[in-house]
């Protein structure tokens, strides 16, 4: 029987490795997350995760330079908040992640 840590790692661990995973794997793991949390994530989450991955690969999504190492999760959070992406639907009014990534231009 898997431990709680193993379950969390299996469900969410792929998010830490988005930029290195093939799209097929992101779709698989994203779909599994939607199945685990159908009330919290929309069915479009796996596809939107691929869109977000592509944004992470751009200059806008690259880690900030400096002497301090920044965790991938913190870098993702900064990308979202510093570029007002939450207004485009990535974050709900409660601050929870939802299935949409937008640049506020409708795409």
C-alpha positions as CSV (number, residue, x, y, z in Angstrom):
1,X,0.0,0.0,0.0
2,X,1.5,3.4,-1.0
3,X,2.2,6.0,1.7
4,X,0.6,9.4,1.7
5,X,3.9,10.9,0.4
6,X,4.0,8.5,-2.5
7,X,0.4,9.3,-3.4
8,X,1.1,13.1,-3.3
9,X,4.3,12.6,-5.3
10,X,2.6,10.5,-8.0
11,X,-0.3,12.9,-8.4
12,X,1.6,16.2,-8.2
13,X,5.2,15.5,-8.9
14,X,4.9,16.0,-12.7
15,X,4.1,19.7,-12.1
16,X,7.7,20.2,-10.9
17,X,9.1,18.7,-14.1
18,X,6.7,20.3,-16.7
19,X,9.5,21.7,-18.9
20,X,11.3,18.4,-19.3
21,X,8.2,16.1,-19.8
22,X,6.8,15.3,-23.3
23,X,3.3,16.6,-24.0
24,X,1.9,13.0,-23.9
25,X,3.1,12.5,-20.3
26,X,1.7,15.9,-19.2
27,X,-1.6,14.9,-20.7
28,X,-1.6,11.6,-18.9
29,X,-0.6,13.0,-15.5
30,X,-2.9,16.0,-15.9
31,X,-5.8,13.7,-16.8
32,X,-5.1,11.6,-13.7
33,X,-5.2,14.7,-11.6
34,X,-8.5,15.7,-13.1
35,X,-9.9,12.2,-12.2
36,X,-8.6,12.6,-8.7
37,X,-10.1,16.1,-8.2
38,X,-13.1,16.3,-10.6
39,X,-14.8,19.0,-8.5
40,X,-11.7,21.2,-8.5
41,X,-10.2,20.8,-12.0
42,X,-11.9,21.2,-15.3
43,X,-11.4,18.6,-18.0
44,X,-9.3,21.0,-20.0
45,X,-6.6,21.1,-17.3
46,X,-4.2,18.7,-19.1
47,X,-4.2,20.8,-22.3
48,X,-3.9,24.0,-20.4
49,X,-0.9,22.5,-18.5
50,X,0.8,22.0,-21.9
51,X,0.1,25.7,-22.7
52,X,1.6,26.7,-19.4
53,X,4.6,24.5,-20.0
54,X,5.3,26.3,-23.3
55,X,5.0,29.6,-21.4
56,X,7.6,28.4,-18.9
57,X,10.0,27.7,-21.7
58,X,9.9,31.3,-23.0
59,X,12.1,34.2,-21.7
60,X,9.1,35.3,-19.6
61,X,9.1,31.9,-17.8
62,X,12.8,31.4,-17.2
63,X,14.1,31.7,-13.7
64,X,15.3,35.0,-12.5
65,X,19.0,35.4,-12.4
66,X,20.8,36.1,-9.1
67,X,22.7,34.5,-6.3
68,X,19.6,33.0,-4.7
69,X,18.2,29.7,-6.1
70,X,14.5,29.8,-6.8
71,X,12.4,26.7,-6.5
72,X,10.5,25.8,-9.6
73,X,7.1,26.2,-7.8
74,X,8.1,29.7,-6.6
75,X,9.2,30.5,-10.1
76,X,5.8,29.3,-11.5
77,X,4.0,31.4,-8.9
78,X,6.0,34.5,-9.8
79,X,5.4,34.0,-13.5
80,X,1.6,33.9,-12.8
81,X,1.4,36.8,-10.3
82,X,4.0,39.1,-11.8
83,X,2.4,38.9,-15.3
84,X,-1.2,39.1,-14.1
85,X,-2.0,35.7,-15.5
86,X,-4.4,34.9,-12.6
87,X,-6.7,37.5,-14.0
88,X,-6.9,35.3,-17.1
89,X,-8.3,32.4,-15.2
90,X,-5.3,30.4,-13.9
91,X,-6.2,31.2,-10.3
92,X,-9.8,31.3,-9.1
93,X,-11.2,34.0,-6.9
94,X,-10.2,31.8,-3.9
95,X,-6.5,31.5,-5.0
96,X,-6.9,27.9,-6.1
97,X,-5.3,26.7,-9.4
98,X,-7.8,26.1,-12.2
99,X,-7.5,25.0,-15.7
100,X,-6.9,28.1,-17.7
101,X,-3.8,30.0,-18.7
102,X,-4.2,33.3,-20.5
103,X,-2.2,36.3,-21.4
104,X,-5.4,38.5,-21.0
105,X,-5.8,38.7,-24.8
106,X,-8.2,35.8,-24.9
107,X,-5.6,33.1,-25.8
